[in-house]
Amino acid sequence: MAYFDHDYVAQPSVLRRLAALFDTPFDRRSRRLAAQVAELRALSDAELEALGIAREDILFHVFGARR
């Protein structure tokens, strides 16, 4: 029977640590906006309607643009 050490997976890799060293505020903002778009796209049309957002206006809403 094989044993899998979950603590080993939880440790950040060298590449991930190196990438975090060069992480900029722009990178963090970009990931935050992408996550917000993905979260809104995952909602149903009824849930979006309750928030007052049309599906085609998700990007306008997230990026603060006016239509």
N, CA, C and O atoms as a Tripos MOL2 file, in Angstrom:
@<TRIPOS>MOLECULE
protein
  268   267    67     0     0
PROTEIN
NO_CHARGES

@<TRIPOS>ATOM
      1 N           0.8390   -1.1630    0.0000 N.3       1 MET1
      2 CA          0.0000    0.0000    0.0000 C.3       1 MET1
      3 C           0.8940    1.2400    0.0000 C.2       1 MET1
      4 O           1.8850    1.2860    0.7300 O.2       1 MET1
      5 N           0.5590    2.2310   -0.8000 N.am      2 ALA2
      6 CA          1.3550    3.4430   -0.9060 C.3       2 ALA2
      7 C           0.8930    4.4770    0.1100 C.2       2 ALA2
      8 O          -0.2830    4.5300    0.4710 O.2       2 ALA2
      9 N           1.8240    5.2860    0.5610 N.am      3 TYR3
     10 CA          1.5150    6.3620    1.4990 C.3       3 TYR3
     11 C           1.8010    7.6820    0.8010 C.2       3 TYR3
     12 O           2.8540    7.8490    0.1860 O.2       3 TYR3
     13 N           0.8620    8.6200    0.8950 N.am      4 PHE4
     14 CA          1.0330    9.9260    0.2770 C.3       4 PHE4
     15 C           1.1340   10.9720    1.3760 C.2       4 PHE4
     16 O           0.2180   11.1090    2.1870 O.2       4 PHE4
     17 N           2.2180   11.7010    1.4090 N.am      5 ASP5
     18 CA          2.4460   12.7210    2.4300 C.3       5 ASP5
     19 C           1.8250   14.0390    1.9760 C.2       5 ASP5
     20 O           2.3600   14.7000    1.0860 O.2       5 ASP5
     21 N           0.7040   14.4250    2.5770 N.am      6 HIS6
     22 CA          0.0110   15.6540    2.1930 C.3       6 HIS6
     23 C           0.7670   16.9050    2.6250 C.2       6 HIS6
     24 O           0.5850   17.9670    2.0300 O.2       6 HIS6
     25 N           1.5960   16.8010    3.6330 N.am      7 ASP7
     26 CA          2.3830   17.9520    4.0640 C.3       7 ASP7
     27 C           3.4000   18.3540    3.0040 C.2       7 ASP7
     28 O           3.7310   19.5320    2.8730 O.2       7 ASP7
     29 N           3.8890   17.3890    2.2570 N.am      8 TYR8
     30 CA          4.8520   17.6910    1.2020 C.3       8 TYR8
     31 C           4.2100   18.5480    0.1180 C.2       8 TYR8
     32 O           4.8500   19.4570   -0.4100 O.2       8 TYR8
     33 N           2.9650   18.2720   -0.2160 N.am      9 VAL9
     34 CA          2.2620   19.0250   -1.2530 C.3       9 VAL9
     35 C           1.9730   20.4430   -0.7850 C.2       9 VAL9
     36 O           1.9560   21.3730   -1.5920 O.2       9 VAL9
     37 N           1.7450   20.6140    0.5070 N.am     10 ALA10
     38 CA          1.4020   21.9250    1.0420 C.3      10 ALA10
     39 C           2.5810   22.8910    1.0010 C.2      10 ALA10
     40 O           2.3790   24.1030    1.0660 O.2      10 ALA10
     41 N           3.8050   22.3830    0.8970 N.am     11 GLN11
     42 CA          4.9760   23.2530    0.8650 C.3      11 GLN11
     43 C           5.0970   23.9090   -0.5110 C.2      11 GLN11
     44 O           5.0130   23.2350   -1.5380 O.2      11 GLN11
     45 N           5.2960   25.2400   -0.5220 N.am     12 PRO12
     46 CA          5.4440   25.8990   -1.8200 C.3      12 PRO12
     47 C           6.7250   25.4690   -2.5280 C.2      12 PRO12
     48 O           7.7650   25.2800   -1.8950 O.2      12 PRO12
     49 N           6.6380   25.3210   -3.8100 N.am     13 SER13
     50 CA          7.8040   24.8960   -4.5810 C.3      13 SER13
     51 C           8.7810   26.0660   -4.7100 C.2      13 SER13
     52 O           8.4440   27.2150   -4.4240 O.2      13 SER13
     53 N           9.9640   25.7500   -5.1370 N.am     14 VAL14
     54 CA         10.9890   26.7710   -5.3320 C.3      14 VAL14
     55 C          10.5340   27.7650   -6.3890 C.2      14 VAL14
     56 O          10.7240   28.9710   -6.2330 O.2      14 VAL14
     57 N           9.9380   27.2680   -7.4590 N.am     15 LEU15
     58 CA          9.4650   28.1700   -8.5140 C.3      15 LEU15
     59 C           8.3680   29.0960   -8.0150 C.2      15 LEU15
     60 O           8.3270   30.2700   -8.3830 O.2      15 LEU15
     61 N           7.4750   28.5690   -7.1750 N.am     16 ARG16
     62 CA          6.3950   29.3920   -6.6400 C.3      16 ARG16
     63 C           6.9590   30.4790   -5.7190 C.2      16 ARG16
     64 O           6.4880   31.6170   -5.7240 O.2      16 ARG16
     65 N           7.9700   30.1130   -4.9310 N.am     17 ARG17
     66 CA          8.6170   31.1110   -4.0630 C.3      17 ARG17
     67 C           9.3230   32.1750   -4.8810 C.2      17 ARG17
     68 O           9.2700   33.3600   -4.5520 O.2      17 ARG17
     69 N           9.9790   31.7510   -5.9420 N.am     18 LEU18
     70 CA         10.6730   32.6870   -6.8160 C.3      18 LEU18
     71 C           9.6760   33.6120   -7.5050 C.2      18 LEU18
     72 O           9.9220   34.8130   -7.6230 O.2      18 LEU18
     73 N           8.5690   33.0680   -7.9520 N.am     19 ALA19
     74 CA          7.5390   33.8870   -8.5970 C.3      19 ALA19
     75 C           6.9620   34.8910   -7.6070 C.2      19 ALA19
     76 O           6.6900   36.0330   -7.9790 O.2      19 ALA19
     77 N           6.7720   34.4930   -6.3680 N.am     20 ALA20
     78 CA          6.2470   35.4020   -5.3510 C.3      20 ALA20
     79 C           7.2230   36.5380   -5.0800 C.2      20 ALA20
     80 O           6.8090   37.6430   -4.7300 O.2      20 ALA20
     81 N           8.5090   36.2760   -5.2390 N.am     21 LEU21
     82 CA          9.5170   37.3080   -5.0430 C.3      21 LEU21
     83 C           9.3700   38.4260   -6.0650 C.2      21 LEU21
     84 O           9.5920   39.5940   -5.7460 O.2      21 LEU21
     85 N           8.9980   38.0730   -7.2880 N.am     22 PHE22
     86 CA          8.8630   39.0510   -8.3590 C.3      22 PHE22
     87 C           7.4150   39.4920   -8.5790 C.2      22 PHE22
     88 O           7.1140   40.1790   -9.5550 O.2      22 PHE22
     89 N           6.5380   39.1060   -7.6870 N.am     23 ASP23
     90 CA          5.1220   39.4690   -7.7800 C.3      23 ASP23
     91 C           4.9630   40.9690   -7.6020 C.2      23 ASP23
     92 O           5.5110   41.5480   -6.6640 O.2      23 ASP23
     93 N           4.2240   41.5900   -8.4870 N.am     24 THR24
     94 CA          4.0120   43.0390   -8.4230 C.3      24 THR24
     95 C           2.5730   43.3420   -8.0090 C.2      24 THR24
     96 O           1.7150   42.4610   -8.0710 O.2      24 THR24
     97 N           2.3040   44.5610   -7.5930 N.am     25 PRO25
     98 CA          0.9160   44.9400   -7.2850 C.3      25 PRO25
     99 C          -0.0050   44.7370   -8.4940 C.2      25 PRO25
    100 O          -1.1730   44.3860   -8.3300 O.2      25 PRO25
    101 N           0.5140   44.9540   -9.6930 N.am     26 PHE26
    102 CA         -0.2790   44.7310  -10.8970 C.3      26 PHE26
    103 C          -0.6780   43.2670  -11.0160 C.2      26 PHE26
    104 O          -1.8180   42.9650  -11.3700 O.2      26 PHE26
    105 N           0.2440   42.3550  -10.7250 N.am     27 ASP27
    106 CA         -0.0510   40.9200  -10.7760 C.3      27 ASP27
    107 C          -1.1410   40.5520   -9.7860 C.2      27 ASP27
    108 O          -2.0710   39.8180  -10.1210 O.2      27 ASP27
    109 N          -1.0250   41.0630   -8.5590 N.am     28 ARG28
    110 CA         -2.0340   40.7630   -7.5330 C.3      28 ARG28
    111 C          -3.4010   41.3180   -7.9330 C.2      28 ARG28
    112 O          -4.4170   40.6450   -7.7600 O.2      28 ARG28
    113 N          -3.4310   42.5430   -8.4670 N.am     29 ARG29
    114 CA         -4.6990   43.1440   -8.9030 C.3      29 ARG29
    115 C          -5.2940   42.3510  -10.0610 C.2      29 ARG29
    116 O          -6.5020   42.1220  -10.1080 O.2      29 ARG29
    117 N          -4.4500   41.9360  -10.9860 N.am     30 SER30
    118 CA         -4.9100   41.1590  -12.1340 C.3      30 SER30
    119 C          -5.5480   39.8410  -11.6950 C.2      30 SER30
    120 O          -6.6060   39.4640  -12.1990 O.2      30 SER30
    121 N          -4.9070   39.1410  -10.7560 N.am     31 ARG31
    122 CA         -5.4730   37.8860  -10.2510 C.3      31 ARG31
    123 C          -6.7800   38.1310   -9.5060 C.2      31 ARG31
    124 O          -7.7120   37.3340   -9.6130 O.2      31 ARG31
    125 N          -6.8570   39.2290   -8.7490 N.am     32 ARG32
    126 CA         -8.0790   39.5420   -8.0080 C.3      32 ARG32
    127 C          -9.2400   39.8290   -8.9630 C.2      32 ARG32
    128 O         -10.3550   39.3540   -8.7480 O.2      32 ARG32
    129 N          -8.9780   40.6030  -10.0120 N.am     33 LEU33
    130 CA        -10.0250   40.9070  -10.9890 C.3      33 LEU33
    131 C         -10.4520   39.6490  -11.7470 C.2      33 LEU33
    132 O         -11.6430   39.4480  -11.9810 O.2      33 LEU33
    133 N          -9.5080   38.8110  -12.1280 N.am     34 ALA34
    134 CA         -9.8390   37.5710  -12.8370 C.3      34 ALA34
    135 C         -10.6800   36.6570  -11.9580 C.2      34 ALA34
    136 O         -11.6080   36.0090  -12.4400 O.2      34 ALA34
    137 N         -10.3590   36.6040  -10.6710 N.am     35 ALA35
    138 CA        -11.1420   35.7750   -9.7470 C.3      35 ALA35
    139 C         -12.5530   36.3230   -9.5950 C.2      35 ALA35
    140 O         -13.5160   35.5600   -9.5110 O.2      35 ALA35
    141 N         -12.6750   37.6430   -9.5600 N.am     36 GLN36
    142 CA        -14.0030   38.2500   -9.4410 C.3      36 GLN36
    143 C         -14.8430   37.9720  -10.6850 C.2      36 GLN36
    144 O         -16.0330   37.6780  -10.5740 O.2      36 GLN36
    145 N         -14.2380   38.0620  -11.8630 N.am     37 VAL37
    146 CA        -14.9560   37.7570  -13.1030 C.3      37 VAL37
    147 C         -15.3950   36.2980  -13.1020 C.2      37 VAL37
    148 O         -16.5400   35.9970  -13.4400 O.2      37 VAL37
    149 N         -14.5060   35.3980  -12.7300 N.am     38 ALA38
    150 CA        -14.8410   33.9670  -12.6990 C.3      38 ALA38
    151 C         -15.9650   33.6900  -11.7120 C.2      38 ALA38
    152 O         -16.8450   32.8730  -11.9830 O.2      38 ALA38
    153 N         -15.9380   34.3700  -10.5670 N.am     39 GLU39
    154 CA        -16.9790   34.1780   -9.5630 C.3      39 GLU39
    155 C         -18.3360   34.6400  -10.0860 C.2      39 GLU39
    156 O         -19.3450   33.9670   -9.8770 O.2      39 GLU39
    157 N         -18.3600   35.7730  -10.7580 N.am     40 LEU40
    158 CA        -19.6290   36.2800  -11.3020 C.3      40 LEU40
    159 C         -20.1220   35.4180  -12.4600 C.2      40 LEU40
    160 O         -21.3240   35.1830  -12.5890 O.2      40 LEU40
    161 N         -19.2150   34.9490  -13.2930 N.am     41 ARG41
    162 CA        -19.6230   34.0880  -14.4160 C.3      41 ARG41
    163 C         -20.1810   32.7550  -13.9420 C.2      41 ARG41
    164 O         -20.9600   32.1220  -14.6530 O.2      41 ARG41
    165 N         -19.7930   32.3270  -12.7550 N.am     42 ALA42
    166 CA        -20.2810   31.0600  -12.2130 C.3      42 ALA42
    167 C         -21.7040   31.1820  -11.6590 C.2      42 ALA42
    168 O         -22.3570   30.1680  -11.4090 O.2      42 ALA42
    169 N         -22.1850   32.4040  -11.4660 N.am     43 LEU43
    170 CA        -23.5330   32.6000  -10.9320 C.3      43 LEU43
    171 C         -24.5800   32.3500  -12.0160 C.2      43 LEU43
    172 O         -24.3010   32.4620  -13.2100 O.2      43 LEU43
    173 N         -25.7750   32.0140  -11.5770 N.am     44 SER44
    174 CA        -26.8810   31.8350  -12.5190 C.3      44 SER44
    175 C         -27.4040   33.2030  -12.9390 C.2      44 SER44
    176 O         -27.0760   34.2180  -12.3250 O.2      44 SER44
    177 N         -28.2140   33.2230  -13.9820 N.am     45 ASP45
    178 CA        -28.8010   34.4810  -14.4450 C.3      45 ASP45
    179 C         -29.6760   35.1120  -13.3700 C.2      45 ASP45
    180 O         -29.7080   36.3350  -13.2350 O.2      45 ASP45
    181 N         -30.3880   34.2850  -12.6050 N.am     46 ALA46
    182 CA        -31.2400   34.7990  -11.5360 C.3      46 ALA46
    183 C         -30.3990   35.4500  -10.4350 C.2      46 ALA46
    184 O         -30.7660   36.4970   -9.9020 O.2      46 ALA46
    185 N         -29.2750   34.8250  -10.0990 N.am     47 GLU47
    186 CA        -28.4060   35.3970   -9.0750 C.3      47 GLU47
    187 C         -27.7800   36.7030   -9.5490 C.2      47 GLU47
    188 O         -27.6540   37.6520   -8.7760 O.2      47 GLU47
    189 N         -27.3920   36.7480  -10.8130 N.am     48 LEU48
    190 CA        -26.8530   37.9870  -11.3700 C.3      48 LEU48
    191 C         -27.9150   39.0830  -11.3850 C.2      48 LEU48
    192 O         -27.6290   40.2410  -11.0810 O.2      48 LEU48
    193 N         -29.1420   38.7080  -11.7400 N.am     49 GLU49
    194 CA        -30.2370   39.6770  -11.7660 C.3      49 GLU49
    195 C         -30.4830   40.2470  -10.3710 C.2      49 GLU49
    196 O         -30.7780   41.4340  -10.2270 O.2      49 GLU49
    197 N         -30.3640   39.4090   -9.3490 N.am     50 ALA50
    198 CA        -30.5390   39.8730   -7.9670 C.3      50 ALA50
    199 C         -29.4540   40.8860   -7.5820 C.2      50 ALA50
    200 O         -29.6820   41.7620   -6.7480 O.2      50 ALA50
    201 N         -28.2900   40.7570   -8.1900 N.am     51 LEU51
    202 CA        -27.2050   41.7060   -7.9460 C.3      51 LEU51
    203 C         -27.3130   42.9440   -8.8440 C.2      51 LEU51
    204 O         -26.5770   43.9150   -8.6680 O.2      51 LEU51
    205 N         -28.2320   42.8970   -9.7980 N.am     52 GLY52
    206 CA        -28.4070   44.0160  -10.7220 C.3      52 GLY52
    207 C         -27.3830   44.0450  -11.8370 C.2      52 GLY52
    208 O         -27.0460   45.1100  -12.3540 O.2      52 GLY52
    209 N         -26.8890   42.8770  -12.2050 N.am     53 ILE53
    210 CA        -25.8640   42.7710  -13.2500 C.3      53 ILE53
    211 C         -26.3800   41.8560  -14.3510 C.2      53 ILE53
    212 O         -26.8450   40.7490  -14.0780 O.2      53 ILE53
    213 N         -26.2980   42.3140  -15.5880 N.am     54 ALA54
    214 CA        -26.6140   41.4570  -16.7260 C.3      54 ALA54
    215 C         -25.3600   40.6600  -17.0790 C.2      54 ALA54
    216 O         -24.2430   41.1470  -16.9090 O.2      54 ALA54
    217 N         -25.5480   39.4360  -17.5690 N.am     55 ARG55
    218 CA        -24.3980   38.5760  -17.8740 C.3      55 ARG55
    219 C         -23.4300   39.2520  -18.8480 C.2      55 ARG55
    220 O         -22.2160   39.1150  -18.7010 O.2      55 ARG55
    221 N         -23.9450   39.9680  -19.8230 N.am     56 GLU56
    222 CA        -23.0620   40.6160  -20.7970 C.3      56 GLU56
    223 C         -22.3500   41.8390  -20.2160 C.2      56 GLU56
    224 O         -21.4450   42.3790  -20.8530 O.2      56 GLU56
    225 N         -22.7410   42.2850  -19.0180 N.am     57 ASP57
    226 CA        -22.1280   43.4490  -18.3830 C.3      57 ASP57
    227 C         -21.1660   43.0900  -17.2520 C.2      57 ASP57
    228 O         -20.7420   43.9760  -16.5100 O.2      57 ASP57
    229 N         -20.8160   41.8250  -17.1070 N.am     58 ILE58
    230 CA        -19.9390   41.4070  -16.0150 C.3      58 ILE58
    231 C         -18.5920   42.1230  -16.0900 C.2      58 ILE58
    232 O         -18.1180   42.6520  -15.0850 O.2      58 ILE58
    233 N         -17.9800   42.1440  -17.2560 N.am     59 LEU59
    234 CA        -16.6750   42.7960  -17.3850 C.3      59 LEU59
    235 C         -16.7710   44.2900  -17.1200 C.2      59 LEU59
    236 O         -15.8780   44.8680  -16.5000 O.2      59 LEU59
    237 N         -17.8560   44.9280  -17.5870 N.am     60 PHE60
    238 CA        -18.0510   46.3520  -17.3130 C.3      60 PHE60
    239 C         -18.1640   46.5900  -15.8110 C.2      60 PHE60
    240 O         -17.6270   47.5660  -15.2870 O.2      60 PHE60
    241 N         -18.8630   45.6960  -15.1260 N.am     61 HIS61
    242 CA        -19.0410   45.8240  -13.6940 C.3      61 HIS61
    243 C         -17.7150   45.6470  -12.9570 C.2      61 HIS61
    244 O         -17.3910   46.4460  -12.0780 O.2      61 HIS61
    245 N         -16.9600   44.6370  -13.2920 N.am     62 VAL62
    246 CA        -15.7100   44.3420  -12.5860 C.3      62 VAL62
    247 C         -14.6590   45.4250  -12.8350 C.2      62 VAL62
    248 O         -13.9570   45.8380  -11.9120 O.2      62 VAL62
    249 N         -14.5520   45.8780  -14.0750 N.am     63 PHE63
    250 CA        -13.5150   46.8430  -14.4080 C.3      63 PHE63
    251 C         -13.9620   48.2880  -14.2200 C.2      63 PHE63
    252 O         -13.1960   49.2170  -14.4790 O.2      63 PHE63
    253 N         -15.1940   48.4780  -13.7710 N.am     64 GLY64
    254 CA        -15.6660   49.8220  -13.4430 C.3      64 GLY64
    255 C         -15.9850   50.6840  -14.6410 C.2      64 GLY64
    256 O         -16.0790   51.9040  -14.5030 O.2      64 GLY64
    257 N         -16.1530   50.1010  -15.8040 N.am     65 ALA65
    258 CA        -16.4930   50.8620  -17.0010 C.3      65 ALA65
    259 C         -17.9830   51.1320  -17.0420 C.2      65 ALA65
    260 O         -18.7850   50.3640  -16.5100 O.2      65 ALA65
    261 N         -18.3320   52.2060  -17.6640 N.am     66 ARG66
    262 CA        -19.7560   52.5220  -17.8160 C.3      66 ARG66
    263 C         -20.1740   52.2180  -19.2360 C.2      66 ARG66
    264 O         -19.4230   52.4250  -20.1890 O.2      66 ARG66
    265 N         -21.3830   51.7260  -19.3510 N.am     67 ARG67
    266 CA        -21.8800   51.3540  -20.6770 C.3      67 ARG67
    267 C         -22.8990   52.3300  -21.1390 C.2      67 ARG67
    268 O         -23.4370   52.1890  -22.2370 O.2      67 ARG67
@<TRIPOS>BOND
     1     1     2 1
     2     2     3 1
     3     3     4 2
     4     3     5 am
     5     5     6 1
     6     6     7 1
     7     7     8 2
     8     7     9 am
     9     9    10 1
    10    10    11 1
    11    11    12 2
    12    11    13 am
    13    13    14 1
    14    14    15 1
    15    15    16 2
    16    15    17 am
    17    17    18 1
    18    18    19 1
    19    19    20 2
    20    19    21 am
    21    21    22 1
    22    22    23 1
    23    23    24 2
    24    23    25 am
    25    25    26 1
    26    26    27 1
    27    27    28 2
    28    27    29 am
    29    29    30 1
    30    30    31 1
    31    31    32 2
    32    31    33 am
    33    33    34 1
    34    34    35 1
    35    35    36 2
    36    35    37 am
    37    37    38 1
    38    38    39 1
    39    39    40 2
    40    39    41 am
    41    41    42 1
    42    42    43 1
    43    43    44 2
    44    43    45 am
    45    45    46 1
    46    46    47 1
    47    47    48 2
    48    47    49 am
    49    49    50 1
    50    50    51 1
    51    51    52 2
    52    51    53 am
    53    53    54 1
    54    54    55 1
    55    55    56 2
    56    55    57 am
    57    57    58 1
    58    58    59 1
    59    59    60 2
    60    59    61 am
    61    61    62 1
    62    62    63 1
    63    63    64 2
    64    63    65 am
    65    65    66 1
    66    66    67 1
    67    67    68 2
    68    67    69 am
    69    69    70 1
    70    70    71 1
    71    71    72 2
    72    71    73 am
    73    73    74 1
    74    74    75 1
    75    75    76 2
    76    75    77 am
    77    77    78 1
    78    78    79 1
    79    79    80 2
    80    79    81 am
    81    81    82 1
    82    82    83 1
    83    83    84 2
    84    83    85 am
    85    85    86 1
    86    86    87 1
    87    87    88 2
    88    87    89 am
    89    89    90 1
    90    90    91 1
    91    91    92 2
    92    91    93 am
    93    93    94 1
    94    94    95 1
    95    95    96 2
    96    95    97 am
    97    97    98 1
    98    98    99 1
    99    99   100 2
   100    99   101 am
   101   101   102 1
   102   102   103 1
   103   103   104 2
   104   103   105 am
   105   105   106 1
   106   106   107 1
   107   107   108 2
   108   107   109 am
   109   109   110 1
   110   110   111 1
   111   111   112 2
   112   111   113 am
   113   113   114 1
   114   114   115 1
   115   115   116 2
   116   115   117 am
   117   117   118 1
   118   118   119 1
   119   119   120 2
   120   119   121 am
   121   121   122 1
   122   122   123 1
   123   123   124 2
   124   123   125 am
   125   125   126 1
   126   126   127 1
   127   127   128 2
   128   127   129 am
   129   129   130 1
   130   130   131 1
   131   131   132 2
   132   131   133 am
   133   133   134 1
   134   134   135 1
   135   135   136 2
   136   135   137 am
   137   137   138 1
   138   138   139 1
   139   139   140 2
   140   139   141 am
   141   141   142 1
   142   142   143 1
   143   143   144 2
   144   143   145 am
   145   145   146 1
   146   146   147 1
   147   147   148 2
   148   147   149 am
   149   149   150 1
   150   150   151 1
   151   151   152 2
   152   151   153 am
   153   153   154 1
   154   154   155 1
   155   155   156 2
   156   155   157 am
   157   157   158 1
   158   158   159 1
   159   159   160 2
   160   159   161 am
   161   161   162 1
   162   162   163 1
   163   163   164 2
   164   163   165 am
   165   165   166 1
   166   166   167 1
   167   167   168 2
   168   167   169 am
   169   169   170 1
   170   170   171 1
   171   171   172 2
   172   171   173 am
   173   173   174 1
   174   174   175 1
   175   175   176 2
   176   175   177 am
   177   177   178 1
   178   178   179 1
   179   179   180 2
   180   179   181 am
   181   181   182 1
   182   182   183 1
   183   183   184 2
   184   183   185 am
   185   185   186 1
   186   186   187 1
   187   187   188 2
   188   187   189 am
   189   189   190 1
   190   190   191 1
   191   191   192 2
   192   191   193 am
   193   193   194 1
   194   194   195 1
   195   195   196 2
   196   195   197 am
   197   197   198 1
   198   198   199 1
   199   199   200 2
   200   199   201 am
   201   201   202 1
   202   202   203 1
   203   203   204 2
   204   203   205 am
   205   205   206 1
   206   206   207 1
   207   207   208 2
   208   207   209 am
   209   209   210 1
   210   210   211 1
   211   211   212 2
   212   211   213 am
   213   213   214 1
   214   214   215 1
   215   215   216 2
   216   215   217 am
   217   217   218 1
   218   218   219 1
   219   219   220 2
   220   219   221 am
   221   221   222 1
   222   222   223 1
   223   223   224 2
   224   223   225 am
   225   225   226 1
   226   226   227 1
   227   227   228 2
   228   227   229 am
   229   229   230 1
   230   230   231 1
   231   231   232 2
   232   231   233 am
   233   233   234 1
   234   234   235 1
   235   235   236 2
   236   235   237 am
   237   237   238 1
   238   238   239 1
   239   239   240 2
   240   239   241 am
   241   241   242 1
   242   242   243 1
   243   243   244 2
   244   243   245 am
   245   245   246 1
   246   246   247 1
   247   247   248 2
   248   247   249 am
   249   249   250 1
   250   250   251 1
   251   251   252 2
   252   251   253 am
   253   253   254 1
   254   254   255 1
   255   255   256 2
   256   255   257 am
   257   257   258 1
   258   258   259 1
   259   259   260 2
   260   259   261 am
   261   261   262 1
   262   262   263 1
   263   263   264 2
   264   263   265 am
   265   265   266 1
   266   266   267 1
   267   267   268 2
@<TRIPOS>SUBSTRUCTURE
     1 MET1         2 RESIDUE 1 A MET
     2 ALA2         6 RESIDUE 1 A ALA
     3 TYR3        10 RESIDUE 1 A TYR
     4 PHE4        14 RESIDUE 1 A PHE
     5 ASP5        18 RESIDUE 1 A ASP
     6 HIS6        22 RESIDUE 1 A HIS
     7 ASP7        26 RESIDUE 1 A ASP
     8 TYR8        30 RESIDUE 1 A TYR
     9 VAL9        34 RESIDUE 1 A VAL
    10 ALA10       38 RESIDUE 1 A ALA
    11 GLN11       42 RESIDUE 1 A GLN
    12 PRO12       46 RESIDUE 1 A PRO
    13 SER13       50 RESIDUE 1 A SER
    14 VAL14       54 RESIDUE 1 A VAL
    15 LEU15       58 RESIDUE 1 A LEU
    16 ARG16       62 RESIDUE 1 A ARG
    17 ARG17       66 RESIDUE 1 A ARG
    18 LEU18       70 RESIDUE 1 A LEU
    19 ALA19       74 RESIDUE 1 A ALA
    20 ALA20       78 RESIDUE 1 A ALA
    21 LEU21       82 RESIDUE 1 A LEU
    22 PHE22       86 RESIDUE 1 A PHE
    23 ASP23       90 RESIDUE 1 A ASP
    24 THR24       94 RESIDUE 1 A THR
    25 PRO25       98 RESIDUE 1 A PRO
    26 PHE26      102 RESIDUE 1 A PHE
    27 ASP27      106 RESIDUE 1 A ASP
    28 ARG28      110 RESIDUE 1 A ARG
    29 ARG29      114 RESIDUE 1 A ARG
    30 SER30      118 RESIDUE 1 A SER
    31 ARG31      122 RESIDUE 1 A ARG
    32 ARG32      126 RESIDUE 1 A ARG
    33 LEU33      130 RESIDUE 1 A LEU
    34 ALA34      134 RESIDUE 1 A ALA
    35 ALA35      138 RESIDUE 1 A ALA
    36 GLN36      142 RESIDUE 1 A GLN
    37 VAL37      146 RESIDUE 1 A VAL
    38 ALA38      150 RESIDUE 1 A ALA
    39 GLU39      154 RESIDUE 1 A GLU
    40 LEU40      158 RESIDUE 1 A LEU
    41 ARG41      162 RESIDUE 1 A ARG
    42 ALA42      166 RESIDUE 1 A ALA
    43 LEU43      170 RESIDUE 1 A LEU
    44 SER44      174 RESIDUE 1 A SER
    45 ASP45      178 RESIDUE 1 A ASP
    46 ALA46      182 RESIDUE 1 A ALA
    47 GLU47      186 RESIDUE 1 A GLU
    48 LEU48      190 RESIDUE 1 A LEU
    49 GLU49      194 RESIDUE 1 A GLU
    50 ALA50      198 RESIDUE 1 A ALA
    51 LEU51      202 RESIDUE 1 A LEU
    52 GLY52      206 RESIDUE 1 A GLY
    53 ILE53      210 RESIDUE 1 A ILE
    54 ALA54      214 RESIDUE 1 A ALA
    55 ARG55      218 RESIDUE 1 A ARG
    56 GLU56      222 RESIDUE 1 A GLU
    57 ASP57      226 RESIDUE 1 A ASP
    58 ILE58      230 RESIDUE 1 A ILE
    59 LEU59      234 RESIDUE 1 A LEU
    60 PHE60      238 RESIDUE 1 A PHE
    61 HIS61      242 RESIDUE 1 A HIS
    62 VAL62      246 RESIDUE 1 A VAL
    63 PHE63      250 RESIDUE 1 A PHE
    64 GLY64      254 RESIDUE 1 A GLY
    65 ALA65      258 RESIDUE 1 A ALA
    66 ARG66      262 RESIDUE 1 A ARG
    67 ARG67      266 RESIDUE 1 A ARG
